[in-house]
Amino acid sequence: MLQQRPLRQSIHKWHHSRPLHKLTRPPRIHFFDIKSRVGPFSPNTLRTRLSLNYKRLTYTESSISYPDIEPLCKSLDIPPAHHDKSATTPRYTLPALLIEIDDKDNASPLAVARLMQDHHGHCSATSVRHPNLDFGPAVAVSTTLAIAQTLDAKFPGPEYPALFPFADSEEQARHTQRTITRAVAPARRLVIPSVPDILDERGREYFDTTRRTWFKVDALNELRPKSEAEEKQLWRGLQADLDGVIGVLRREQGGVEAPFLNGHVPTYADFVVMAFLAWFHRVDRRAWDRVLEFGNGELKTLWAGCKRWLDGRGEQLEWEVE
């Protein structure tokens, strides 16, 4: 269970009563994913899971039901993703990681938190209290790109594979994220009505209530296309949104030995696309089959290349959220 306290108070207490020690092992990582009946499914949290597994990192994890995400994030001092209460996206989201701090950071926890915030987005210092986690002081990192950047900074090569191995890897990742964000608009009309079917009971009720409010519908099935013509238009729009990614894959792929956006070298941008495909796979298998038919097999090849990092799991720990 997390002890909730203001950021400065937490740092002050650590600095004076719990000095940092040089770790003789890699810093511990704890990963927060979204609870479901089918395992990991979120296109956001799957980006982080793919990244952790690709970098061959050991981690523990907890599955958090939808209504517990906001109180969890607040307990970790993670700020909201946005402040627009009228938006059709949640203000508090997962994934989130806890990453242990040690004196290799060569700074106080407050300085580390500030540095990581400057370079990697959402980051806060927090205190970890859990009977099965032997954590020292830690930083809580949220938002998918910030997490990936932080993982590369804290677990660099050559010991760990890089998520951003090339000079333009971060820009490619940002561009790919923008592309997938556009594709989510038509995709969610196909996928969101089926999401409650895979959730735990509390999560299902919360998801159904909040999404019906956001989209101003009486039932989520009203989001589905209402005619064959509308459905065809929706699929054409989704394919058009993905054409750019498919074009890059067509140019760079070299069969099973080079299935990625940069040929034989996987990068974080590949995991952004893979997580989007896996969202379909976990929620609506027929829709996933149809998406993989786009282009000339490029997405199938990418799926085959990334699948080895999709299913890795950390030790599951129950996490009490107050």
Buried (B, 14 or more C-beta within 10 A) or exposed (E): EBEBBEBEEBBBBBBEEEEBEEBEEBBBBBBBBBBBEEBBBBBBBBBBBBBBBBBEBEBBBBBBBBBBBBBBBBBBBBBBBEEEEEEEEBBBBBBBBBBBBBEEBEBBBBEBBBBBBEEBBBBBBBBBEBEEBEBBBBBBBBBBBBBBBBBBBBBEEEEBBBBBBEEEBBEBBBBBBEBBEBBBEBBBBBBBBBBBEBBBEEBBBBBBEBBBEBBEEEEBEEBBBEEEEEBEEBBEBBBEBBBBBBEBBBEBBEEEEBBBBBBEBBBBBBBBBBBBBBBBBBBBEEBBEBBBEBBEBBBBBBBEBBBEBBEBBBEEBEBEBE
